[in-house]
Amino acid sequence: MKIYLKALAYMSISILGLILILTIFHYFNLLGDKVVDITKLLIVILSVGVGGYIVGNSALQHGWLEGLKFSGIIIVIFFLLTLIFKLGLSYNTIIYHFIIMGASTIGSMIGINFKEKDSTK
């Protein structure tokens, strides 16, 4: 459970920091609306992938399953935020959640493959 909180913290801090920088660039008209929309999606995908990498790097086996667990936590959080702010569900939101699930799973599978090998064996 501790590793999930660590991954959530890294993910949240990176999303908030990068979105803040993106917002500043957009405020000063350095970036257009389409660029901002695409960049927001890429920021979330990369941040979730990094969180999945952290979870997968600490897993002993089945990195894809750890990535699915982590993405399940993220999707529940996003779903609750959607209900709290009464944004409603649409096909785009469901596709967005599947993209998050895929990014977390792939990040976790990469993380388990790049795990440092124990040299005492």
C-alpha positions, 0 to 999 in steps of 0.5 A: 500500500505504501508504494501505491501512495508513493506512486500517487504522490509522484503522479499528482505532483508531476501533473500539478506542476506540469499543468501549472507550467502549461497554464502559464504558457497558455495565459501569455498566449505562447500556446494555442488551444489545440496544443494545450488540449493535446499537451494536457492529455500527454502530461496525464499519460506520462505521469500515470506511466511514471506512477505505473513504473514506480509500482512495477519496479517494486513488484516481484512478479506480474507487473501488468497486474500491479499496473491494473491495480494502480490504474484502478485506484486512479480511475476510482479517484477520477470517477469520484472527482467527476461525481463531486464536481458533477461533470457527468460521464461521456464516451470521451471520459470512458475512453480517457479512463481506458487510456489511463489504464493502458498507460499505467499497465505499460509503465508497470510492465516497463518498471518490472523489466528495468528492476535492478537485479539482486547480485547476491543470487 
